[in-house]
Amino acid sequence: MNPSTNTDRPGDRALILVDLQNDFLPGGALAVTEGDQVIPVANRLMDDFEVIVATQDWHPPDHGSFAANHPGKQPYERIDLNGLPQVLWTVHCVQGTPGADFAPGLRVDRITKVFRKGTDPEIDSYSGFYDNGHRKSTGLGEWLREQGVKRLTLCGLATDYCVKFTALDALVEGFEVTLHLPASRGVELAPGDVDEAVAEMRSNGVIIED
């Protein structure tokens, strides 16, 4: 049975919308190709869930992942950031700016709770559960368990970064995880990145819905 449409126990399932924000849409500061095309698909998915969570990149202007904060560095270069490998990005999803807002047309009224990430300037946070070093939790896992959730369906931006790491951390947290590919798009810094990310998720136990 398809996990995202199983209605036998609707209360134990949740939909996780990963970073459906303006800066990741075409025309945004860190645009994902076809990122806008996931919005209507995500909206339709919401009808199948009672619990809907959205993650939101919420960076301070001095965030260490921004190339602009490292003189002489360019976007997509890689550095060591406080002991962790870090891709440098263009300035995006800065707290309180329009770029950090949720995408136009997204049914935000259906979102049960928002979890913000990337708020610490010293460390990046791709996953909706933890920062990249697993040094701090966002509280998402604990909150989901309090709601009685056991099964997650994920979608959003970007497949090869924030979606992937959220999915992998969800498995570690003990959830059954499904990725809904039609409502996800990737950055694809290098050709094949998205396919590799999907293969990695599948090999770790994520159910892939094409």
matplotlib code that plots the C-alpha trace (Angstrom):
import matplotlib.pyplot as plt

x = [0.0, 1.2, 2.3, 1.2, -2.3, -2.9, -5.8, -6.0, -4.2, -4.1, -3.1, 0.3, 1.4, 2.8, 3.8, 7.1, 7.5, 11.2, 12.2, 9.5, 10.7, 11.0, 14.8, 14.8, 12.3, 13.2, 14.3, 15.4, 18.8, 19.6, 17.1, 16.4, 15.4, 11.7, 11.4, 8.1, 6.6, 6.5, 4.1, 0.8, 1.9, 2.7, -0.7, -2.5, -0.5, -1.7, -5.2, -4.0, -2.5, -3.8, -0.3, 1.7, 5.1, 7.2, 10.9, 12.2, 15.8, 16.2, 19.7, 21.3, 23.0, 26.5, 25.9, 29.1, 27.7, 27.5, 30.4, 29.9, 31.1, 34.4, 36.5, 38.0, 35.7, 33.0, 29.7, 29.9, 33.5, 34.1, 35.7, 36.1, 33.5, 34.2, 35.4, 32.8, 33.0, 30.9, 29.7, 29.6, 26.2, 24.9, 23.2, 19.7, 16.8, 18.0, 15.7, 12.8, 13.4, 11.0, 13.4, 12.8, 9.1, 7.1, 6.4, 3.4, 0.4, 1.6, -1.3, 0.3, -3.1, -2.8, 0.6, 0.4, 3.9, 7.0, 10.5, 13.2, 16.8, 20.2, 19.8, 23.3, 25.9, 28.6, 27.1, 24.8, 21.7, 20.4, 18.3, 15.0, 16.0, 19.6, 22.4, 25.1, 27.2, 24.3, 25.3, 21.8, 18.3, 15.5, 13.0, 11.2, 11.7, 10.5, 7.5, 6.5, 6.6, 4.4, 1.8, 2.0, 3.5, 5.4, 5.4, 6.7, 6.2, 8.8, 9.0, 10.5, 13.8, 16.4, 16.4, 20.2, 20.7, 18.0, 15.5, 18.1, 19.5, 16.1, 15.1, 18.3, 17.9, 14.3, 15.3, 17.8, 15.0, 13.0, 10.4, 9.3, 10.1, 8.7, 10.1, 7.5, 9.7, 7.1, 7.1, 10.9, 13.6, 17.4, 20.3, 22.5, 25.8, 27.4, 25.6, 24.1, 23.8, 20.1, 20.2, 23.0, 21.0, 17.9, 20.0, 21.5, 18.1, 16.7, 19.7, 19.2, 15.5, 13.6, 10.6, 10.7, 7.4, 8.0]
y = [0.0, 3.5, 5.1, 8.6, 7.5, 5.0, 6.2, 3.3, 5.4, 8.9, 10.3, 8.6, 10.2, 13.7, 15.6, 17.5, 20.4, 21.2, 24.8, 25.9, 29.5, 32.4, 32.3, 28.7, 29.5, 30.7, 34.3, 33.8, 34.2, 30.5, 29.3, 25.6, 24.8, 24.2, 24.8, 26.6, 23.5, 21.6, 24.1, 22.8, 19.2, 19.9, 21.7, 18.6, 16.3, 18.3, 16.9, 13.5, 14.6, 16.0, 16.9, 19.1, 20.5, 23.1, 23.7, 27.1, 28.3, 31.3, 32.6, 35.6, 38.0, 37.0, 33.2, 31.3, 29.5, 32.7, 33.2, 36.9, 36.5, 35.0, 37.6, 36.2, 33.2, 32.5, 30.7, 26.9, 26.8, 24.5, 25.4, 24.1, 25.8, 25.2, 21.6, 20.6, 20.7, 23.5, 24.5, 28.3, 29.7, 33.0, 35.0, 33.5, 33.1, 35.9, 36.3, 38.6, 39.2, 38.4, 35.7, 33.7, 33.8, 30.8, 30.5, 32.4, 30.0, 27.6, 26.7, 28.0, 27.9, 24.1, 24.1, 22.8, 23.9, 25.6, 24.6, 27.1, 26.0, 27.6, 30.2, 29.7, 31.7, 29.2, 26.1, 25.3, 23.2, 21.3, 18.9, 19.8, 17.8, 18.8, 21.2, 19.6, 18.6, 17.1, 19.5, 20.9, 19.6, 21.7, 19.8, 18.4, 14.8, 15.2, 17.2, 14.6, 11.9, 14.0, 14.1, 10.3, 10.4, 7.4, 7.8, 10.8, 11.8, 14.4, 16.8, 20.1, 21.8, 20.7, 17.0, 16.7, 18.8, 19.7, 17.1, 14.3, 15.2, 15.6, 12.2, 10.5, 12.1, 11.1, 7.4, 7.7, 9.2, 6.0, 7.2, 5.4, 7.8, 8.3, 10.8, 12.2, 13.0, 14.8, 17.5, 17.8, 19.3, 19.4, 21.9, 19.6, 21.4, 18.5, 16.3, 13.3, 14.8, 14.3, 10.7, 10.0, 11.6, 9.5, 6.3, 7.1, 7.7, 4.5, 2.4, 3.7, 2.7, 5.7, 4.7, 6.6, 7.7, 8.6]
z = [0.0, -0.8, 2.5, 1.5, 0.8, 3.6, 5.6, 8.1, 10.7, 9.5, 12.9, 12.9, 9.6, 8.9, 5.8, 6.0, 3.6, 3.3, 2.6, 0.2, 0.3, -2.2, -2.4, -3.6, -6.4, -9.9, -9.6, -6.0, -4.5, -4.6, -7.2, -7.7, -11.3, -11.5, -7.8, -8.3, -9.9, -6.6, -5.0, -6.6, -6.0, -2.3, -2.0, -3.3, -0.9, 2.1, 1.6, 2.7, 6.0, 9.3, 10.6, 8.3, 9.2, 7.3, 7.7, 7.1, 6.5, 8.7, 8.5, 10.3, 7.8, 9.2, 8.6, 8.0, 5.0, 2.9, 0.5, 1.0, 4.6, 3.5, 1.6, -1.6, -1.7, -4.3, -4.1, -4.4, -3.2, -0.3, 3.0, 6.6, 8.8, 12.5, 11.8, 9.2, 5.4, 4.1, 0.6, 0.4, -0.9, -2.1, 0.6, 1.0, 3.3, 5.7, 8.7, 8.2, 4.4, 1.6, 0.4, 3.6, 3.2, 2.1, -1.6, -3.0, -3.4, -0.8, 1.5, 4.6, 6.5, 6.4, 8.1, 11.7, 12.8, 11.4, 12.4, 11.6, 11.0, 10.1, 12.8, 14.3, 12.3, 13.3, 11.6, 8.7, 9.1, 6.1, 8.1, 9.7, 12.7, 13.5, 12.5, 10.2, 13.1, 15.1, 17.9, 18.4, 17.8, 16.3, 18.4, 15.4, 16.3, 19.8, 18.6, 16.1, 18.7, 21.0, 18.2, 17.9, 14.4, 13.2, 9.4, 7.4, 3.8, 2.7, -0.2, -1.1, -1.9, -2.5, -3.0, -2.8, 0.3, 2.8, 1.7, 1.8, 5.2, 6.7, 5.3, 6.6, 10.1, 10.2, 9.7, 12.5, 14.7, 14.1, 11.6, 8.5, 5.7, 2.2, -0.3, -2.8, -5.8, -7.9, -5.2, -4.9, -7.0, -6.6, -6.8, -8.9, -8.4, -10.2, -12.8, -11.1, -7.6, -7.4, -8.6, -6.1, -3.3, -4.2, -4.4, -1.0, 0.6, -0.9, 0.2, 3.8, 3.8, 2.5, 0.3, -3.0, -4.6, -8.3]

ax = plt.figure().add_subplot(projection="3d")
ax.plot(x, y, z, "-o")
ax.set_aspect("equal")
plt.show()
